[in-house]
Each structure stands twice: as C-alpha cells, then as structure tokens.
Amino acid sequence: MTPMTMDEEVQTAGSNRARYLDLLARLLLSDVTGSSTPALSDEWRTLSDWDDDELARFFAFADLHHVLVRGVEALQSSTGRTMSARLSNQCAAAMAKEQERISRALSVLEPVCNTLESAGCSAIVIKSLDHWPDIGSDLDLYTGGRQEQIVSILRNRLAAEVLPRSWGDRLANKWNFRLPGLPEAIEVHVGCLGQTGEHLNLARRVEARAVRRTVAGHCFRVPAPEERVLITTLQRMYRHFYCRLCDVVDTTRLIQAQELDYVILRDAAESSGIWPGVAGFLMTVAEFARAYGVELDLPADVISSATRGDSLQLRGNFLRISIVPKAAGLFFRQVLNAGAQGNLRTVSRLSLLPPLAAAAFVAYKITGDDKGIW
C-alpha cells in the first residue's frame, strides 16, 4: 500500500484534531513557562497505546502547525522513562526526518541570502525562522532589490526555476522559486509587504531594523521582534484569518521573554494603519495561552486597543479568526486610515482585495484550487 502524504494524514485525522491540538498546546505552553510536566488527561497517558496510523496522523498535525520538533522534544522530556520503546522509536524517526529537511533547507537558504547580499540586494528571512527549532513549509525572504535583478540572480547564479505567479502574487510583488535539491519553494517579497503590496514603509522598517541571527551554524538577517509581530499580524489578521499553533507559541515566547518594545511596536503599527489588528492579535494569543494556564502581561494600551471578537476556534485544520465582524472591521479601518493619510496607493491596492477574495472563493468552489488567483 502506498504511504499517505502528510496532507492526507491530516485529512484523515477527523475529530482527533482537537485532541492533537490540546495535547500539543499543553506540552508547548507548559514548556514556555518552564513549569514541570503538565497535567495530562487520561487519554494522553494512553499515548503509547496509539497505533502507528494514529501516531502518524498526530505527527502530521504537529508538522502542519510547524511545531513537530518542539512537540517531540517536549513529549520526550515529559514522558521520560515511561515512554514505550515503540513510541520512542516513532518519535526518533519523525524527528530525524524533520531535522534532515530543516538542515537541507538551511544549507540552501544561506547561499541564496549571501548571493543576494553580495549583489547589493538585501536578504531578510521573514516568518520561516520565527518557529525555530521548527521552520515553515516554505521559505520566505524580503528584499529591497529590484525585481528584475532578483529574478536574474536566482535564475542565472542559483539555477532557480521561476514558478507561476497568481494575481495575488503580482499585486503583492512576490516571486516563488524552486531551487535544485530543495523541495520547499522560496518566496521572495520584493520591495513591499502586505497581501496587495500596500505596505512600503513597513517593508523599509523591516530592512532598516533587521538583526543577525545564527541557527544551526547558519547566519541570517531576520526582522527585529517588533517587525516579527507586525508581519505575523498581517499574515494572520489581514490575510489568512487563521492561526497555527506555532503563531501562539512563538508570540507567547516573545512576550514572556520581554523582547517586545511596545512603544516601537505601536508607533510602527499606527503608521501602517494596523494597530487595532496588532493589539487584537496579541490579545487573541493571550486568551488562548490563558486557557492553558499561561498568564501574559500585556500593557494596558494593548488591552484597550484590541478589537473584540470571537476567540480562536479549531475549524478544519487551523485555529480560525472570525471574518465577520473582526477581520472585516480591521480591513475597513486600515482603508480609512490610509485615506486619512492621503495614501492613495494603499487605498487603491486595498480596494482590489474584496473582488480578488471573491474570485478566489468562486474558483475554489468550482475547481477546489485558488492558486491561480490567491
């Protein structure tokens, strides 16, 4: 019988997804606080009795939420000597496979960044390394270089294949490349950020405030903590309207470690018209973490500025954010802010989003795929 892919494994998980999410959240949020072994339910204690298929679905779900490495490490730490030999072997196999993927990805990503930098183009890894020691399912870069130059460098110096661009990619000025020996695509955001490329100033901030980070012996430029939160907010509250567990865990760690300067964060968010979304995202994370016994200390202005709406709910594979009224309200406030600033470029680009989203929805309903549009 042909083994199932990770996506197929997750799709067959069905109602067990809620159990997987709960178990991973207990492990990872307990790990954030440095507390002792979390209180585990009776069904967690029977983990060693899960058959190979259910364990595969559990690992696939963890992978989908970009917490596979951290989840397995926390599992190994919490179960200790009580872990059965079969479960121990399954964990070791899942970890080895994922770490091999990560090692290969980093070994390709670093030369890409170095090649761009040597040609005078900035290369900042966004999103992908926020989850370390996990990484995302694709690799994202921001560069302030010219798009013709970026495409030429990737094609001619690195033998990259340029992948087809959707309407949304063109609006956002994004390019996707396939490099030899790398299953993951590298997605390059050129000169702007946001789902319609509406954020020029924020993109410049990311470039100007980037910091150096070394992971597994590889050195990269990454966004400063405040820009990390801004980029995650754009992705979750203004584009996808769902979170992965990694978003909660990553942001919880930033807050717990007191790495965020909230004055800088608010100033940047307000100038981009997304402060209500940023405050709302931080509150959403805090509410989810609180359900697992983690109290996050957020400033009063974050709490008072946060949009009110439903908490994160697991629907399908992800933690969903309500589109109406929360996401819709954030979108219109962003448009109004841009209009008040006389930023016609942002207003015109954002006005294209509703018809683009509608076209993607129709395409998905008809064909089951919105990739050519979104």
CORKA-V980731 format. One record per run of one state. SS is the DSSP state (@ for helix, = for strand, . for the rest). FROM is the first residue (numbers start at 1). LEN is the number of residues. If there is no record, write none. Layout:
ss-><SS | SS>
from-><FROM | FROM>
len-><LEN | LEN>
This chain:
ss-><. | @ | . | @ | . | @ | . | @ | . | @ | . | @ | . | @ | . | = | . | @ | . | = | . | @ | . | = | . | @ | . | = | . | = | . | = | . | = | @ | . | = | . | = | . | @ | . | = | . | @ | . | @ | . | @ | . | @ | . | = | . | = | . | @ | . | @ | . | @ | .>
from-><1 | 6 | 12 | 16 | 34 | 42 | 46 | 47 | 50 | 52 | 65 | 68 | 83 | 85 | 119 | 124 | 126 | 128 | 132 | 139 | 144 | 147 | 158 | 161 | 163 | 167 | 173 | 174 | 179 | 186 | 191 | 193 | 194 | 199 | 200 | 209 | 211 | 216 | 218 | 223 | 225 | 241 | 242 | 244 | 245 | 257 | 262 | 272 | 275 | 291 | 300 | 306 | 313 | 316 | 318 | 321 | 323 | 341 | 344 | 351 | 353 | 368>
len-><5 | 6 | 4 | 18 | 8 | 4 | 1 | 3 | 2 | 13 | 3 | 15 | 2 | 34 | 5 | 2 | 2 | 4 | 7 | 5 | 3 | 11 | 3 | 2 | 4 | 6 | 1 | 5 | 7 | 5 | 2 | 1 | 5 | 1 | 9 | 2 | 5 | 2 | 5 | 2 | 16 | 1 | 2 | 1 | 12 | 5 | 10 | 3 | 16 | 9 | 6 | 7 | 3 | 2 | 3 | 2 | 18 | 3 | 7 | 2 | 15 | 7>
